[in-house]
Amino acid sequence: NQYRLLITKLTLKKNANDELIYHINYCIDADLLSSDQPQGLYEIIITNLTPKGHDFLENIRDNKVWASAKSVAEKVGSKSLDAIIQISSNVVSELIKHQFGL
């Protein structure tokens, strides 16, 4: 499957197009999204979520996990994508341990 995202100048508020493209490209570079075609100025073809992207989204799907991950990120003072991915994974691990009384 391929998902074509075509962003026109009229799609979003001023500077929002560039910000959206930046964040999508960042997710591609962070191996959360896959794209095997060159990106155009206002066109991005996303071929799929990567396994890492699936894992991250599955980890933060639950509002309780997402809220806990954001809270921990605030406390440690890091909101980088890598930190959020690691924190959300750790939150899930701790919930699993708690469930089994470990």
FIRO-110850 format. One line per field, with one value per residue: residue number from 1; residue in one letter; x, y, z of N, C-alpha, C in turn. Coordinates in Angstrom, 2 decimals. Each point is the difference from the previous one (the first is absolute). Layout:
N
pos <- (NUM ...)
code <- (A ...)
n.east <- (X ...)
n.north <- (Y ...)
n.up <- (Z ...)
ca.east <- (X ...)
ca.north <- (Y ...)
ca.up <- (Z ...)
c.east <- (X ...)
c.north <- (Y ...)
c.up <- (Z ...)
//
This chain:
102
pos <- (1 2 3 4 5 6 7 8 9 10 11 12 13 14 15 16 17 18 19 20 21 22 23 24 25 26 27 28 29 30 31 32 33 34 35 36 37 38 39 40 41 42 43 44 45 46 47 48 49 50 51 52 53 54 55 56 57 58 59 60 61 62 63 64 65 66 67 68 69 70 71 72 73 74 75 76 77 78 79 80 81 82 83 84 85 86 87 88 89 90 91 92 93 94 95 96 97 98 99 100 101 102)
code <- (N Q Y R L L I T K L T L K K N A N D E L I Y H I N Y C I D A D L L S S D Q P Q G L Y E I I I T N L T P K G H D F L E N I R D N K V W A S A K S V A E K V G S K S L D A I I Q I S S N V V S E L I K H Q F G L)
n.east <- (0.83 -0.44 0.44 -0.67 0.88 -0.98 0.95 -1.11 0.30 -1.13 0.73 1.07 0.06 0.34 1.02 -1.29 -0.05 0.89 -0.74 -1.13 0.52 0.47 -1.15 -0.61 0.83 -0.21 -1.29 0.19 0.72 -1.00 -0.26 -0.90 0.33 -0.50 1.00 -0.30 -0.57 0.69 0.20 -1.16 -0.05 -1.11 0.78 -0.62 0.70 -0.94 0.92 0.39 -0.55 1.09 0.67 1.02 -0.53 -0.22 1.21 0.51 -0.72 0.36 1.23 -0.24 -0.53 0.36 -1.07 -0.15 0.39 -0.76 -0.97 0.26 0.07 -1.04 -0.56 0.45 -0.36 -1.09 -0.10 0.33 -0.92 -0.52 -0.20 1.23 -0.07 1.31 -0.01 -0.92 0.70 1.15 -0.47 -0.64 1.11 0.69 -0.88 -0.03 1.33 -0.07 -0.90 0.80 1.09 -0.69 -0.40 1.27 -0.04 0.69)
n.north <- (-1.18 0.98 0.96 0.68 0.80 0.66 0.86 0.68 1.12 -0.48 -1.09 0.63 0.43 1.27 -0.49 -0.34 0.31 0.97 0.36 -0.21 0.54 0.96 -0.02 -0.02 0.88 0.65 -0.30 0.39 1.07 0.09 -0.43 0.98 0.69 -0.71 0.38 -0.63 1.20 0.70 0.88 0.44 1.18 -0.40 -1.03 -0.81 -1.04 -0.37 -0.94 0.30 -0.49 0.32 -1.12 0.84 0.46 -1.26 -0.38 1.12 -0.08 -1.26 0.40 0.99 -1.07 -0.60 0.73 -1.05 -0.79 0.62 0.08 -1.26 -0.30 0.79 -0.56 -1.19 0.26 0.53 -1.06 -0.74 0.80 -1.08 0.70 -0.48 -0.26 -0.11 1.09 0.58 -0.45 0.32 1.18 0.11 -0.47 0.84 0.95 -0.48 -0.03 1.19 0.31 -0.58 0.56 1.13 -0.26 -0.38 1.14 0.44)
n.up <- (0.00 -0.72 0.78 -0.87 0.53 -0.55 0.27 -0.06 -0.59 -0.48 0.19 0.41 1.25 -0.03 -0.64 0.06 -1.30 0.15 1.04 -0.68 -1.07 0.80 0.67 -1.16 -0.53 1.14 -0.12 -1.25 0.33 0.89 -1.23 0.07 -1.09 -0.98 -0.77 -1.12 0.05 -0.86 0.96 -0.42 -0.55 -0.61 -0.23 0.82 -0.39 0.86 0.03 1.25 1.09 0.62 0.24 -0.04 -1.11 -0.41 0.45 -0.51 -1.11 -0.02 0.31 -0.84 -0.53 1.12 0.33 0.80 -0.97 -0.90 0.91 0.32 -1.29 -0.22 1.06 -0.34 -1.24 0.56 0.81 -1.06 -0.48 -0.54 -1.11 -0.12 -1.28 -0.01 0.78 -0.76 -1.03 0.57 0.35 -1.16 -0.53 0.76 -0.32 -1.24 0.02 0.59 -0.91 -0.87 0.53 0.07 -1.22 -0.12 0.68 -1.04)
ca.east <- (-0.83 0.66 -0.86 0.54 -0.40 0.25 -0.26 -0.06 0.15 -1.27 -0.41 0.20 0.36 1.33 1.13 -0.38 0.40 1.41 0.14 -0.51 0.97 1.17 -0.28 -0.15 1.35 0.68 -0.48 0.65 1.40 0.04 -0.43 -1.37 -0.73 0.88 -0.24 1.09 0.04 0.45 -1.06 -0.10 -0.12 -1.25 -0.58 0.72 -0.62 0.29 -0.37 -0.55 0.64 1.04 -0.26 0.23 -1.16 -1.13 0.23 -0.18 -1.42 -0.70 0.34 -0.65 -1.43 -0.78 0.16 0.73 1.42 0.44 0.08 1.15 1.22 0.17 0.35 1.41 0.81 0.04 0.83 1.42 0.38 0.33 -1.16 0.45 -0.72 0.65 -0.34 -1.42 -0.11 0.56 -0.84 -1.27 0.31 0.23 -1.30 -0.69 0.71 -0.36 -1.39 0.04 0.57 -1.01 -1.09 0.42 0.54 1.46)
ca.north <- (1.18 1.30 1.10 1.21 1.22 1.16 1.18 1.21 1.24 0.37 -1.04 0.33 1.37 0.44 -0.73 -1.32 -0.98 -0.31 -0.70 -1.35 -0.72 -0.24 -1.06 -1.27 -0.41 -0.40 -1.35 -0.89 -0.11 -0.72 -1.37 -0.26 -0.11 -0.38 0.65 -0.42 0.88 1.34 0.91 1.25 1.19 -0.08 -1.34 -1.04 -1.31 -0.87 -1.35 -0.76 0.14 -1.01 -0.73 0.93 0.90 -0.77 -0.20 1.26 0.34 -0.96 0.34 1.23 -0.03 0.14 1.34 -0.11 -0.13 1.26 1.00 -0.34 0.28 1.46 0.42 -0.37 0.86 1.30 -0.11 -0.16 1.16 -0.34 -0.28 -0.46 -1.16 -1.20 -0.10 -0.37 -1.42 -0.82 0.15 -0.71 -1.43 -0.30 0.07 -1.26 -1.07 0.10 -0.45 -1.47 -0.50 0.21 -0.96 -1.33 0.07 -0.14)
ca.up <- (0.00 0.01 0.40 -0.60 0.71 -0.84 0.80 -0.81 0.76 0.60 0.93 1.40 0.32 -0.40 0.57 0.48 -1.01 0.18 1.28 -0.20 -0.82 0.86 0.96 -0.72 -0.38 1.23 0.30 -0.96 0.43 1.28 -0.29 0.42 -1.25 -1.11 -1.28 -0.87 -1.15 0.37 0.42 -0.74 0.83 0.73 -0.16 0.72 -0.17 1.13 -0.42 1.11 1.30 0.22 1.25 1.12 0.02 0.53 1.44 0.70 0.03 0.87 1.39 0.46 -0.38 1.22 0.57 1.27 -0.35 -0.60 1.08 0.84 -0.76 -0.03 1.36 0.23 -0.87 0.67 1.20 -0.34 -0.81 -1.39 -0.85 -1.32 -0.49 0.55 1.41 0.12 -0.41 1.08 1.19 -0.20 0.09 1.42 0.69 -0.30 0.73 1.41 0.14 -0.11 1.26 1.04 -0.26 0.42 1.36 -0.03)
c.east <- (0.87 -1.03 0.64 -0.58 0.40 -0.43 0.02 0.15 -1.28 -0.44 0.03 0.34 1.42 1.06 -0.36 0.38 1.44 0.22 -0.48 0.98 1.25 -0.26 -0.19 1.37 0.80 -0.42 0.56 1.44 0.14 -0.48 -1.36 -0.92 0.97 -0.46 1.17 0.04 0.49 -1.18 0.02 -0.17 -1.28 -0.70 0.89 -0.77 0.46 -0.44 -0.60 0.57 1.08 -0.38 0.21 -1.17 -1.23 0.13 -0.25 -1.48 -0.79 0.28 -0.77 -1.49 -0.89 0.27 0.79 1.51 0.53 0.15 1.21 1.31 0.26 0.43 1.46 0.91 0.14 0.96 1.48 0.50 0.40 -1.26 0.43 -0.78 0.59 -0.35 -1.44 -0.21 0.49 -0.87 -1.30 0.20 0.21 -1.29 -0.76 0.65 -0.36 -1.44 -0.09 0.52 -1.03 -1.13 0.34 0.64 1.50 0.69)
c.north <- (1.24 1.05 1.27 1.20 1.17 1.23 1.21 1.21 0.38 -0.98 0.45 1.47 0.30 -0.73 -1.40 -1.08 -0.43 -0.79 -1.44 -0.84 -0.32 -1.19 -1.36 -0.51 -0.46 -1.42 -1.03 -0.23 -0.80 -1.44 -0.34 -0.17 -0.43 0.71 -0.39 0.82 1.37 0.91 1.24 1.17 -0.04 -1.34 -1.00 -1.29 -0.89 -1.40 -0.80 0.49 -1.06 -0.82 0.90 0.97 -0.68 -0.17 1.28 0.37 -0.95 0.32 1.21 0.05 0.24 1.37 0.00 -0.08 1.32 1.08 -0.26 0.32 1.50 0.53 -0.30 0.89 1.39 -0.03 -0.11 1.12 -0.31 -0.34 -0.42 -1.25 -1.28 -0.20 -0.45 -1.47 -0.89 0.05 -0.78 -1.51 -0.42 0.04 -1.30 -1.16 0.01 -0.44 -1.53 -0.61 0.09 -1.01 -1.39 -0.01 -0.17 1.21)
c.up <- (0.00 0.36 -0.52 0.74 -0.87 0.78 -0.91 0.89 0.72 1.09 1.44 0.19 -0.44 0.83 0.51 -1.00 0.22 1.29 -0.12 -0.81 0.81 0.92 -0.67 -0.44 1.22 0.39 -0.97 0.40 1.29 -0.14 0.60 -1.20 -1.09 -1.27 -0.89 -1.28 0.46 0.32 -0.87 0.96 0.84 -0.19 0.71 -0.22 1.13 -0.40 1.14 1.31 0.08 1.24 1.24 0.14 0.56 1.51 0.79 0.11 0.88 1.47 0.50 -0.31 1.22 0.63 1.30 -0.26 -0.55 1.07 0.89 -0.72 -0.06 1.36 0.30 -0.83 0.60 1.18 -0.32 -0.91 -1.42 -0.75 -1.40 -0.38 0.56 1.46 0.17 -0.38 1.12 1.26 -0.16 0.08 1.45 0.81 -0.22 0.75 1.48 0.24 -0.08 1.29 1.13 -0.16 0.53 1.38 0.06 0.59)
//
